[in-house]
Amino acid sequence: MFWLINVLKGEMAVIGPRPYLPDEIKEMGRYFEYYKRVKPGITGLWQVSGRNELPFYERILLDVWYIRNWSFELDFMILLKIAYIVITRKGAY
């Protein structure tokens, strides 16, 4: 429930790229510039596209694609898919 406080405070979005760890940021290279443009999200395209089943580099590419192609329709699609992902735990370890 603490995530809700972060959303209400404006520190996070409901949908957006998940926060990266410091070591992961180093691996992002030039793509970190895209990530800095948006607030981190509680859930996002990576979670509904395979999560931990995807290599790290594909996670970065999904986040960049999301940032460059953001729309209300895209967020709505992600919200619709997230319920299925949570129930089936697809891609979770």
C-alpha positions, 0 to 999 in steps of 0.5 A, spaced: 500 500 500 506 504 500 506 505 493 499 508 493 502 514 497 508 515 492 503 516 487 499 521 491 505 524 492 507 525 485 513 521 486 511 515 481 505 514 476 501 508 476 503 506 469 510 507 467 517 504 467 519 500 473 524 503 477 531 501 475 537 499 480 543 503 480 547 497 477 542 497 472 542 504 470 549 503 468 547 498 463 542 502 460 547 507 457 544 512 452 537 509 454 537 512 461 536 519 458 529 517 456 527 514 462 529 520 466 523 524 462 518 520 466 516 518 473 517 511 474 511 506 475 508 501 479 506 497 473 508 498 466 509 495 459 514 490 461 510 487 466 505 485 461 510 483 456 513 477 459 517 480 465 523 476 468 522 472 462 525 477 457 532 479 457 534 485 461 536 489 454 529 487 452 526 491 458 530 497 456 527 497 449 520 496 452 521 502 456 523 506 451 518 504 446 513 506 451 516 513 453 516 514 446 509 512 444 505 514 450 498 514 450 491 514 454 490 508 450 496 504 451 495 505 458 488 503 458 491 496 454 496 495 460 491 496 465 486 491 462 492 486 461 495 487 468 489 483 472 491 477 467 498 477 469 497 478 476 492 472 477 496 467 473 503 470 475 506 469 468 513 471 468 514 472 476 519 468 479 
